[in-house]
Amino acid sequence: MSALKMKQIRELKKDERSKKINELKFELIKSRTNQGKGIKTKEIKKAIARILTINTSENKGELKKQ
């Protein structure tokens, strides 16, 4: 898994981001079971946090427009 950058995440649509979060959460579960195999849980957690941050900031922007 390559690290997701903020620019890449912003280019995704809202439904694509929610799918990506689900994929990343599944990867996180797999990586926790295979901890000794070098899969980086820290990167996965950061990617999830970035997506959630963008979703939250966009939701605040939509509320201000109303």
WOUR-V651007 format. One record per pair of residues at least 24 apart in sequence whose C-alpha atoms are under 10 Angstrom apart, sorted by the first residue. I is the first residue (numbers start at 0). J is the second residue. D is the distance in Angstrom with one decimal. If there is no record, write none. Layout:
# WOUR-V651007
I;J;D
I;J;D
This chain:
# WOUR-V651007
0;26;9.2
0;38;9.1
0;39;9.0
0;42;8.7
0;43;8.3
1;42;8.6
1;43;9.3
1;46;9.7
2;42;6.6
2;43;7.9
2;45;8.6
2;46;6.9
3;42;8.8
3;43;9.1
3;45;8.7
3;46;5.9
3;47;9.2
3;49;8.3
3;50;9.0
4;46;8.0
4;49;8.2
4;50;9.5
5;46;9.0
5;49;6.9
5;50;8.0
5;52;9.7
5;53;8.1
8;46;9.1
8;49;7.9
8;50;6.5
8;53;7.8
8;54;9.7
9;49;9.9
9;50;8.4
9;53;7.2
9;54;9.1
9;57;9.7
11;50;9.8
13;50;9.8
13;53;9.8
13;54;7.7
13;57;9.7
16;47;9.6
16;50;6.8
16;51;8.8
16;53;9.5
16;54;8.3
17;47;9.9
17;50;8.4
17;51;9.1
17;54;9.2
19;46;9.4
19;47;8.4
19;50;8.5
20;46;8.4
20;47;6.0
20;48;9.2
20;49;10.0
20;50;7.3
20;51;8.3
21;47;9.1
22;47;9.7
23;47;6.7
